[in-house]
Amino acid sequence: MPDSPEKPDPFKPAMPSIPGVGGEPAPPPGRNLWPTFVILAGLALAGVAGWMLLRKPQTPAASPEPSVSEATAPAASPPAAPSSGSAKENPDGSVDVASVEDLAKPWSAQKFHFRNRLTGASHPAMVVRLPTGAPGDSASYWAFSLQAPFGRCELDYATDLAKLSSEYGYPARHPMVVDACNGTVYDPLTLGNVGEAWVRGEIVQGSGIRPPLSIEVRVERGRVIATRME
């Protein structure tokens, strides 16, 4: 007996036959080349960017500024050699040595001659502008006889610190007064004791007897005046 056709189930209606839906799977489409194209395009762009960077001129990096400790500071110039200037003896025996402008720089110096009232002898002398005090203050200047105390040599104002070290063996940090005959070094910034008095120009090295003979000075109307020798 022939098989009877299967009765349709009212609760499961037959699905319409739509090509590609249901049934056998559709044959795979052709190979998708889009991802490969994207990768190749990215590599090409990267190559172009690298080539442009290589062609771009490189700006050399600026060298860093040297620090203060590394920089070489210019050497300070030594004080000018003392000159004779135009010192003038006054009727009262005092000597108009120089103007305060002539001695404006610390350690500047001026030579002059001073006549000792007691002996009548004329002494080569010098006034030095000390690095302390105001220009109008008499304590800012040191005047002294260049005749070595109890000696025959003339004292020298030494501003070359290297020479002080090499010839006198003294490591000075500022100009000194020296006696070339016996190697004595006098310090303009310190006081030495003479009997009951303190006199500028203490002996810091050598066989000298005492500091140089000091000459009193005053500042009057912008002029440095030498008035009296000790």
C-alpha positions in Angstrom: 0.0 0.0 0.0 1.5 3.2 -0.9 2.6 5.5 1.8 0.1 8.2 2.5 1.4 11.7 2.4 2.3 13.2 5.8 -0.4 15.4 7.1 0.6 18.9 7.8 0.7 19.9 11.4 -1.5 22.9 12.0 0.7 23.9 14.9 3.9 23.8 12.8 3.2 25.7 9.5 5.6 24.9 6.7 8.4 27.5 6.3 8.6 29.1 2.9 11.5 28.1 0.8 13.9 31.1 0.6 17.1 30.7 -1.3 20.1 30.9 1.0 18.0 30.5 4.1 17.8 27.2 5.7 18.6 24.1 3.8 22.1 23.5 2.5 24.7 26.3 3.3 25.5 28.6 0.5 28.8 28.2 -1.1 31.6 30.4 0.4 32.1 33.7 -1.3 35.4 34.6 -2.9 38.4 35.4 -0.5 38.0 38.8 1.3 41.2 40.9 0.6 40.2 44.0 2.6 42.2 43.2 5.8 45.3 42.5 3.7 44.8 45.8 1.8 44.5 47.7 5.1 47.7 46.2 6.5 49.7 46.9 3.3 48.4 50.5 3.2 49.5 51.0 6.8 53.0 49.7 6.1 53.3 51.9 3.1 52.3 55.0 5.1 54.8 54.1 7.9 57.5 53.8 5.2 56.7 57.2 3.8 56.7 58.8 7.2 60.1 57.3 8.0 61.6 58.5 4.7 60.4 62.0 5.4 61.9 62.0 8.9 65.3 60.9 7.5 65.3 63.7 4.9 64.4 66.4 7.5 67.6 68.3 8.7 68.4 67.6 12.3 68.9 70.7 14.5 71.9 70.1 16.8 71.0 70.2 20.4 72.3 73.3 22.2 75.1 72.7 24.6 74.1 73.4 28.2 75.3 76.6 29.8 78.3 76.0 32.1 77.5 76.5 35.7 79.1 79.2 37.8 81.5 76.7 39.3 82.6 75.5 35.9 83.0 78.9 34.3 86.4 80.5 34.5 86.2 83.8 36.3 88.5 86.5 34.8 91.6 87.2 36.9 91.4 90.4 38.8 93.9 93.0 37.5 96.5 94.0 40.1 96.5 97.6 41.4 98.3 100.1 39.2 101.9 100.9 40.1 102.2 103.9 42.5 103.2 107.2 40.9 104.8 110.3 42.2 101.8 112.4 41.2 101.8 116.1 41.9 102.3 116.2 45.7 102.8 119.8 47.0 104.3 120.8 50.3 102.2 123.4 52.2 103.7 126.3 54.2 102.9 124.6 57.5 105.0 121.6 56.5 102.0 119.3 55.6 101.9 117.8 52.1 99.0 117.8 49.8 99.4 114.2 48.5 96.5 113.4 46.2 92.8 113.8 45.7 90.4 111.1 46.9 89.6 110.4 43.2 93.2 109.6 42.5 93.0 107.0 45.3 89.5 105.8 44.6 90.3 102.2 44.0 91.3 99.9 46.9 95.0 99.3 47.1 95.8 102.2 44.8 98.9 104.1 46.0 100.7 107.4 45.6 104.3 108.3 46.3 105.4 111.6 47.8 108.2 113.1 49.9 107.6 114.2 53.5 110.0 116.4 55.6 110.4 115.3 59.2 110.0 118.4 61.3 112.3 117.1 64.1 115.3 116.1 61.9 114.6 118.2 58.8 115.3 115.2 56.6 113.1 114.5 53.6 111.7 110.9 53.5 110.4 109.1 50.5 106.9 108.1 51.5 103.8 106.5 50.2 100.0 106.6 50.9 97.9 103.5 50.3 94.1 103.4 49.9 92.9 100.6 52.2 90.0 98.4 51.1 87.9 99.4 54.1 86.2 102.6 55.0 84.7 105.6 53.1 86.8 107.8 50.8 86.3 110.8 53.1 87.5 108.9 56.2 91.2 109.4 57.1 91.3 105.9 58.5 90.8 104.6 54.9 94.4 105.6 54.1 97.8 104.4 55.3 100.8 106.7 54.9 104.3 105.6 55.9 108.0 106.3 55.2 109.6 104.1 52.6 112.9 104.3 54.5 113.2 100.9 56.3 113.2 101.4 60.1 116.9 101.2 61.4 118.0 100.2 57.9 119.3 101.6 54.6 117.0 99.9 52.1 113.9 101.5 50.7 110.7 99.6 51.2 108.7 98.4 48.2 105.0 98.2 47.8 104.4 94.7 46.3 101.1 94.1 44.5 102.2 91.0 42.5 101.0 88.2 44.7 102.8 85.6 42.6 106.0 87.4 43.1 105.4 87.6 46.8 105.0 83.8 46.9 108.0 83.0 44.6 110.5 85.6 45.9 109.5 86.0 49.5 107.8 82.6 50.2 104.8 84.3 51.6 101.2 83.3 50.4 99.7 86.8 50.5 96.1 87.5 49.6 96.5 91.2 49.2 99.4 93.7 48.5 102.1 93.9 51.1 105.1 96.1 51.9 108.4 94.4 51.7 112.1 95.0 52.5 114.2 93.4 49.8 117.3 93.6 51.9 116.2 91.2 54.7 113.0 89.7 53.3 110.7 91.3 55.8 107.0 91.4 54.8 104.7 94.0 56.4 100.9 93.6 56.3 99.0 96.9 55.7 95.8 95.5 57.3 97.2 94.6 60.7 98.7 96.6 63.6 102.0 95.8 65.3 102.9 96.8 68.8 105.7 99.4 69.3 106.3 100.0 72.9 102.9 101.2 74.2 101.5 102.1 70.8 100.0 100.1 68.0 101.2 101.0 64.5 99.9 99.8 61.2 102.1 97.4 59.1 102.7 94.4 61.4 105.6 92.2 60.5 104.3 88.9 59.3 107.6 87.5 58.1 111.3 88.3 58.3 113.8 89.9 60.7 112.5 93.5 60.7 112.6 95.4 64.0 109.2 97.2 63.8 106.5 98.3 61.3 107.4 101.2 59.0 107.3 104.8 60.4 103.8 105.9 60.0 102.7 109.3 58.7 99.4 110.9 59.9 96.9 111.9 57.2 93.6 113.8 57.1 91.1 114.2 54.3 90.2 117.9 53.7 88.0 119.2 50.8 88.5 116.0 48.8 92.3 116.0 49.3 94.5 113.6 51.2 96.9 115.7 53.4 99.9 114.2 55.1 100.5 116.1 58.4 102.9 114.5 60.8 105.4 111.6 61.0 105.7 109.6 64.2 
